[in-house]
Amino acid sequence: MHRCPFGDVAEDNQSVVCSAHLGLLQGALSEMGAPVTATRLDPLVEPSLCIAHLAPADAAAGSAEDHDAVG
């Protein structure tokens, strides 16, 4: 995920901004009926890059293990 529109705010408030961003990502994937869900977001691994970790949607409820990452 490149160039977060809330990047400047996230630098000082990661817990709030990144939790909301992860929830939006999870909700969007769910609404689209995607076969994956976002399990974790690694914020600001580079100045304009966050990494979303994905897992199969049916396995995410029973396991916290990440299977893939998108950057």
C-alpha positions as CSV (number, residue, x, y, z in Angstrom):
1,M,0.0,0.0,0.0
2,H,1.7,3.1,-1.2
3,R,1.2,6.8,-0.3
4,C,-1.3,6.6,2.5
5,P,-3.5,9.7,2.4
6,F,-3.2,9.8,6.2
7,G,0.6,9.3,6.3
8,D,1.5,12.5,8.0
9,V,-1.1,11.9,10.7
10,A,-0.1,8.2,11.0
11,E,3.5,9.1,11.9
12,D,2.2,10.5,15.2
13,N,-0.9,8.4,15.7
14,Q,-0.2,4.9,14.2
15,S,-2.5,3.0,16.5
16,V,-5.5,5.0,15.6
17,V,-4.9,5.6,11.9
18,C,-3.5,2.2,11.0
19,S,-6.2,0.3,12.9
20,A,-8.9,2.3,11.0
21,H,-7.0,1.7,7.7
22,L,-6.8,-2.1,8.4
23,G,-10.5,-2.2,9.2
24,L,-11.4,-0.4,6.0
25,L,-9.3,-2.9,4.1
26,Q,-10.9,-5.9,5.8
27,G,-14.4,-4.5,5.2
28,A,-13.7,-3.8,1.5
29,L,-12.3,-7.3,1.0
30,S,-15.3,-8.8,2.8
31,E,-17.8,-6.8,0.8
32,M,-16.2,-7.8,-2.5
33,G,-16.4,-11.5,-1.4
34,A,-12.7,-11.8,-1.8
35,P,-11.2,-15.2,-0.9
36,V,-8.7,-13.4,1.4
37,T,-8.8,-11.1,4.4
38,A,-6.2,-8.7,5.8
39,T,-4.8,-10.0,9.0
40,R,-2.2,-7.4,9.8
41,L,-0.9,-4.1,8.6
42,D,2.8,-3.2,9.0
43,P,2.8,0.6,9.0
44,L,5.4,2.8,7.4
45,V,8.0,0.2,6.7
46,E,9.3,2.8,4.3
47,P,8.3,6.5,4.3
48,S,5.4,5.9,1.9
49,L,4.9,2.2,2.2
50,C,2.7,0.0,4.5
51,I,2.5,-3.8,4.0
52,A,-0.9,-5.6,4.3
53,H,-0.6,-9.3,5.3
54,L,-3.3,-11.5,3.8
55,A,-4.7,-14.9,4.6
56,P,-7.5,-17.1,3.2
57,A,-10.8,-15.7,4.4
58,D,-12.0,-19.0,5.8
59,A,-8.7,-19.7,7.6
60,A,-8.3,-16.2,9.1
61,A,-10.8,-16.9,11.8
62,G,-8.9,-19.9,13.1
63,S,-5.3,-18.9,12.5
64,A,-3.3,-15.7,12.8
65,E,-0.6,-17.0,10.5
66,D,0.0,-14.9,7.4
67,H,0.1,-16.5,4.1
68,D,0.9,-13.6,1.8
69,A,1.8,-10.0,1.8
70,V,1.0,-7.2,-0.5
71,G,3.2,-4.1,-0.7
